[in-house]
Amino acid sequence: MPNNLDRDQFRQDVRDANYAGRRTVPSLLVWIIAIVLAGLAISAAIWGIRVATAPTKGAGDTILKDQDSNNRIAQQRAFVNMYEGVKANDKKLQTLANTAAKNPADTKAQTDFDGTQMICLDQVADYNAKVQETLAARWLPADLPASIGDDPLTDCAPNNPPSAVPAR
């Protein structure tokens, strides 16, 4: 009979293992699903908090960037470079207008004048737009105007009527 007891014990052990296996797999799946759902809930909560605090964080980040010394230096340099570029192109326009007037048949002279005038007008628009930018407006140097284009030095037009060369 000892053989029967071993077999019976073995069969019972197999039944117990099968029962435990049948209970473990669903239990494991429940735990996995619960962990995934908890992770999703935590992610959703974090996302919600980030969305809720975004306006405040954005305002704070803007203040930090605006007050950064590198920003101040870069903005002041950009304003000066843009203003001086407009003034330089405005001066070039007088010379180009005179050249075009002296040589009416020269299409290159007229094209150079037109192109420089367009570049100058673009620079004026860029300057006037930059004056309104959040990170730039505060750092406009005091000796530069708040907008350009009306002053004869920055109007992107010849300041004197073009002079034609007398016929020889």
C-alpha positions in Angstrom: 0.0 0.0 0.0 2.8 2.5 0.4 2.8 2.7 -3.4 -0.9 3.7 -3.5 -0.3 6.4 -0.9 2.6 7.9 -2.9 0.4 7.9 -6.0 -2.5 9.4 -4.2 -0.3 12.0 -2.7 1.2 12.7 -6.1 -2.2 13.1 -7.6 -3.3 15.4 -4.9 -0.1 17.4 -5.3 -0.8 17.7 -9.0 -4.4 18.7 -8.3 -3.2 21.3 -5.8 -0.7 22.7 -8.3 -3.3 22.9 -11.1 -5.7 24.6 -8.7 -3.0 27.1 -7.6 -2.0 27.6 -11.3 -5.6 28.3 -12.3 -5.9 30.8 -9.4 -2.5 32.4 -10.0 -2.8 33.4 -13.7 -6.1 35.3 -13.2 -4.7 36.9 -10.1 -1.5 37.9 -11.9 -3.5 39.4 -14.8 -5.6 41.4 -12.3 -2.4 42.7 -10.7 -0.9 43.6 -14.1 -4.1 45.4 -15.2 -4.3 47.2 -11.9 -0.7 48.4 -12.2 -1.2 49.6 -15.8 -4.4 51.4 -14.8 -2.6 53.0 -11.8 0.2 54.2 -14.2 -2.4 55.6 -16.6 -4.1 57.4 -13.7 -0.9 58.9 -12.4 0.1 60.0 -16.0 -3.3 61.6 -16.5 -3.0 63.4 -13.1 0.5 64.7 -14.0 -0.7 65.9 -17.4 -3.7 67.6 -15.8 -1.5 69.4 -13.3 0.9 70.5 -16.1 -2.0 71.9 -18.2 -3.5 73.7 -15.2 -0.2 75.3 -14.3 1.0 76.1 -17.9 -0.1 79.7 -17.9 1.7 80.5 -14.7 4.8 78.6 -15.7 4.8 80.3 -19.1 4.6 83.7 -17.6 7.4 82.8 -15.2 9.6 81.4 -18.0 9.0 84.6 -20.0 10.2 86.8 -17.1 13.3 84.6 -16.6 14.2 84.8 -20.3 13.4 88.6 -20.5 15.6 89.4 -17.5 18.5 87.2 -18.8 21.6 89.3 -19.4 22.3 87.4 -22.7 18.8 88.4 -23.9 19.3 92.0 -23.0 22.7 92.2 -24.8 21.4 90.4 -27.8 18.3 92.6 -28.1 20.2 95.8 -27.8 22.7 94.6 -30.4 19.9 93.6 -32.7 18.2 97.0 -32.4 21.4 98.9 -33.1 22.3 96.7 -36.1 18.9 96.9 -37.6 18.7 100.7 -37.2 22.2 101.2 -38.7 21.4 98.8 -41.5 18.3 100.9 -42.4 20.3 104.1 -42.3 23.0 102.6 -44.5 20.6 101.4 -47.1 18.8 104.8 -47.1 22.1 106.5 -47.9 22.8 103.9 -50.6 19.4 104.8 -52.2 20.5 108.3 -53.0 23.6 107.1 -54.9 21.6 104.4 -56.7 18.9 106.9 -57.7 21.5 109.2 -59.1 23.1 106.3 -61.0 19.7 105.2 -62.4 18.9 108.8 -63.4 22.3 109.3 -65.2 21.8 106.0 -67.1 18.1 105.7 -67.9 18.8 102.8 -70.4 20.7 100.8 -67.7 18.2 98.4 -66.3 20.7 97.1 -63.8 21.0 100.5 -62.2 17.2 100.6 -61.8 17.1 97.0 -60.5 19.8 97.8 -57.9 17.8 100.8 -56.8 14.5 98.8 -56.6 16.2 95.9 -54.8 17.9 98.1 -52.2 14.7 100.0 -51.6 12.8 96.7 -51.0 15.6 95.5 -48.6 15.4 98.8 -46.8 11.6 98.6 -46.4 11.9 95.0 -45.1 14.5 96.1 -42.5 12.1 99.0 -41.4 9.3 96.4 -41.0 11.5 94.1 -39.1 12.7 96.9 -36.8 9.1 98.1 -36.1 8.0 94.5 -35.4 10.9 93.8 -33.1 10.0 96.9 -31.0 6.8 95.1 -30.1 8.2 91.6 -29.3 7.8 90.5 -25.7 11.5 89.7 -25.1 12.8 92.7 -27.0 10.7 95.7 -26.3 12.1 96.5 -22.9 15.7 96.6 -24.2 15.3 99.2 -27.0 18.3 101.5 -26.4 17.1 105.0 -25.2 18.8 106.8 -28.2 16.8 104.8 -30.8 13.3 105.6 -31.9 10.3 103.4 -31.0 9.5 103.2 -34.8 11.2 104.2 -37.9 10.3 105.1 -41.4 9.1 108.7 -41.1 12.5 110.3 -40.6 14.4 111.2 -43.8 17.3 109.1 -42.5 15.2 106.0 -42.4 12.4 106.5 -45.0 13.9 104.3 -47.6 13.7 106.9 -50.3 16.2 109.2 -51.9 16.4 112.4 -49.9 17.2 114.7 -52.9 15.8 114.5 -56.4 18.1 112.4 -58.6 20.5 114.5 -60.5 21.0 113.8 -64.1 24.3 114.3 -65.8 24.2 117.0 -68.5 24.6 115.8 -72.0 28.0 116.2 -73.4 
